[in-house]
Structure formats: C-alpha cells, structure tokens
C-alpha cells in the first residue's frame, strides 16, 4: 500500500520478497523487499519498461505482466492474490513445469476456486471471494491498490467473524 501511495508498482511480489518484522508493539509488520524491477506507474520513462518485455516471477505474475503489457497497482494486487491463495491452501492457483506454462495459465486459465482445494474448505466465503477477485484476469475487477486490498481484507475478515473489529492503524 505504501509503495502504491508513492505511485510505485513492485512487479515481483512473491514469498521471497515478503518479510515479517517487529516494529514497536506490533510483532507482525509486513515489509516488501527488493524493488529492483519496480517502476512508477505514472511514467514508463524509467528505461526498465517497454511493451512486450516481461518482468517478475512467473508463478506470481499478473496476466498483463505475463503478456508484457503495462502494469500498475492492480498487477501487484493480483500477485498478492496469488500469495494469499498460497497462504490459505498451501499451493498456488496455477502449477506448471516451465515459466512459459505458468505464464500461459495466468493469461488464459481460470483459477480453481480455493474453497474446492482440500485445505481451502474452511476458508470463510468473504475471504475466499476476495482472493478470487484479486485473481481476476481483468484489472478493473481487482481492488485498485494495496490500500483497497487491505480495506477489503479487513471487511472480509469482519464479515466472516475472523476479525472482531477494524485494527488500529
């Protein structure tokens, strides 16, 4: 969310780039690392971006990123959706033996509803629906950015009684 507020798209959100640290009284502050291929989504003048070039990790890449199209905060939200899916069911929505096979699935295949996975049966519907919305092939169907994703996740947790009230910011 903080990067998106600065008009930065990370383009490589994956488990290896997520760190949980303690900050003050909060033992669980999430930090996103490795902004090496990040760019401003206001401009493509970074010299690192051009249409048709793919940046990121195939297993977590958005459909638009997989096609070498312009990416924005909603592309990172897609990657967060893949990560959330993996955290909830123990596997990513798409499996493949090669990066190309994974990229093609991100572009063309419908992800299997996480509630049909063995470890996903107990995921509350509001949370599962949000994760699946993050995995939409259409950018406009996803939460707009990290803040919108966080707000939707809190609302889904409250709706499913997984969170009693909104956390303090």
VMD Tcl script that draws the C-alpha trace (Angstrom):
set ca {
  {0.00 0.00 0.00}
  {2.81 2.40 0.87}
  {4.54 1.82 -2.48}
  {1.26 2.32 -4.33}
  {0.72 5.61 -2.47}
  {4.07 6.67 -3.93}
  {2.87 5.58 -7.41}
  {5.28 2.63 -7.43}
  {4.39 -0.81 -8.78}
  {6.65 -3.55 -7.38}
  {6.19 -6.11 -10.19}
  {7.69 -9.03 -8.26}
  {5.57 -9.68 -5.15}
  {6.36 -13.24 -4.04}
  {7.14 -15.00 -0.74}
  {10.88 -14.39 -1.06}
  {10.21 -10.65 -1.17}
  {7.97 -10.52 1.91}
  {9.42 -10.14 5.39}
  {7.59 -10.12 8.72}
  {9.26 -7.90 11.35}
  {8.50 -6.42 14.74}
  {8.01 -2.67 14.92}
  {7.29 -1.09 18.27}
  {4.48 -3.04 19.95}
  {3.47 -4.75 16.70}
  {5.26 -8.08 16.19}
  {3.77 -8.63 12.72}
  {4.63 -5.77 10.38}
  {4.85 -6.86 6.75}
  {7.67 -5.41 4.67}
  {8.02 -5.86 0.93}
  {11.64 -6.20 -0.19}
  {13.58 -5.99 -3.46}
  {12.31 -3.09 -5.50}
  {14.92 -3.82 -8.19}
  {12.37 -4.04 -11.03}
  {9.82 -1.64 -9.53}
  {8.75 1.39 -11.53}
  {6.50 4.39 -11.35}
  {3.09 3.70 -12.84}
  {2.79 7.34 -13.78}
  {5.54 7.04 -16.36}
  {7.38 4.45 -18.37}
  {10.45 6.66 -18.58}
  {12.49 4.51 -16.17}
  {14.31 2.83 -19.02}
  {13.39 -0.55 -17.48}
  {9.99 -0.91 -19.07}
  {8.82 -1.41 -22.59}
  {5.78 -3.12 -24.02}
  {6.47 -6.76 -24.78}
  {9.11 -7.24 -22.07}
  {8.28 -9.44 -19.08}
  {9.49 -8.59 -15.56}
  {8.85 -10.67 -12.44}
  {8.45 -14.26 -11.32}
  {6.17 -16.44 -13.46}
  {4.37 -18.17 -10.56}
  {3.12 -14.82 -9.13}
  {2.81 -12.68 -12.28}
  {-0.36 -10.89 -13.34}
  {-1.93 -11.67 -16.73}
  {-0.98 -8.25 -18.07}
  {2.59 -8.65 -16.83}
  {2.75 -12.12 -18.40}
  {1.81 -10.57 -21.74}
  {4.39 -7.78 -21.47}
  {1.65 -5.16 -21.17}
  {1.82 -2.14 -18.84}
  {1.41 -2.96 -15.16}
  {0.06 -0.88 -12.29}
  {-1.00 -1.31 -8.66}
  {-3.71 -3.80 -9.69}
  {-0.95 -6.02 -11.08}
  {0.64 -6.15 -7.63}
  {-2.81 -6.89 -6.16}
  {-3.02 -9.90 -8.49}
  {0.33 -11.11 -7.13}
  {-0.93 -10.53 -3.58}
  {-3.94 -12.66 -4.51}
  {-1.65 -15.48 -5.65}
  {0.30 -15.17 -2.39}
  {-2.89 -15.13 -0.28}
  {-4.20 -18.19 -2.16}
  {-0.95 -19.98 -1.40}
  {-1.05 -18.99 2.27}
  {-4.62 -20.26 2.62}
  {-4.40 -23.58 0.75}
  {-0.69 -24.41 0.61}
  {-0.33 -24.18 -3.16}
  {-0.53 -21.51 -5.83}
  {-3.54 -21.31 -8.16}
  {-1.51 -22.49 -11.14}
  {1.15 -25.17 -11.42}
  {3.44 -25.78 -14.35}
  {6.77 -27.33 -15.21}
  {8.08 -24.25 -17.02}
  {7.77 -20.49 -16.64}
  {6.03 -20.32 -20.03}
  {3.42 -22.86 -18.92}
  {2.74 -20.77 -15.80}
  {2.53 -17.52 -17.76}
  {0.04 -19.04 -20.20}
  {-2.17 -20.15 -17.31}
  {-2.12 -16.69 -15.76}
  {-3.29 -15.31 -19.09}
  {-5.78 -17.98 -20.14}
  {-6.82 -20.37 -17.35}
  {-9.48 -19.77 -14.74}
  {-8.03 -20.38 -11.26}
  {-9.63 -23.20 -9.30}
  {-11.81 -21.79 -6.52}
  {-9.69 -22.09 -3.40}
  {-12.67 -23.48 -1.44}
  {-12.54 -26.60 -3.60}
  {-8.95 -27.30 -2.55}
  {-8.58 -29.70 0.41}
  {-7.06 -27.07 2.72}
  {-9.38 -24.33 1.47}
  {-12.70 -25.84 2.52}
  {-12.73 -23.95 5.82}
  {-11.77 -20.56 4.36}
  {-14.67 -18.19 5.06}
  {-16.59 -17.24 1.91}
  {-15.93 -13.46 2.14}
  {-12.17 -14.05 2.33}
  {-12.18 -16.66 -0.44}
  {-14.25 -14.39 -2.67}
  {-11.81 -11.51 -2.18}
  {-8.82 -13.68 -3.02}
  {-10.56 -14.98 -6.14}
  {-11.45 -11.40 -7.14}
  {-7.77 -10.48 -6.85}
  {-7.08 -13.26 -9.37}
  {-9.40 -11.81 -11.99}
  {-7.94 -11.63 -15.49}
  {-9.49 -8.15 -15.78}
  {-7.54 -5.50 -13.88}
  {-10.67 -3.46 -13.28}
  {-12.29 -6.27 -11.29}
  {-9.46 -6.33 -8.75}
  {-9.06 -3.97 -5.78}
  {-7.46 -0.78 -7.09}
  {-4.30 -0.90 -4.97}
  {-2.75 -2.17 -1.76}
  {-4.90 0.08 0.41}
  {-8.10 -1.09 -1.27}
  {-6.95 -4.70 -0.90}
  {-6.17 -4.20 2.81}
  {-9.54 -2.50 3.41}
  {-11.37 -5.28 1.56}
  {-9.46 -7.92 3.53}
  {-10.40 -6.31 6.87}
  {-14.04 -6.10 5.73}
  {-13.99 -9.76 4.60}
  {-12.44 -10.85 7.89}
  {-15.06 -8.90 9.84}
  {-17.87 -10.32 7.69}
  {-16.61 -13.83 8.36}
  {-16.10 -13.08 12.05}
  {-12.38 -13.77 11.69}
  {-11.74 -10.24 12.95}
  {-13.96 -8.63 15.59}
  {-13.31 -5.01 14.65}
  {-11.08 -2.89 12.47}
  {-7.47 -2.92 13.64}
  {-5.80 0.27 14.77}
  {-3.72 1.88 12.01}
}
mol new
graphics top color blue
foreach p $ca { graphics top sphere $p radius 0.5 }
foreach p [lrange $ca 0 end-1] q [lrange $ca 1 end] { graphics top cylinder $p $q radius 0.2 }
display resetview
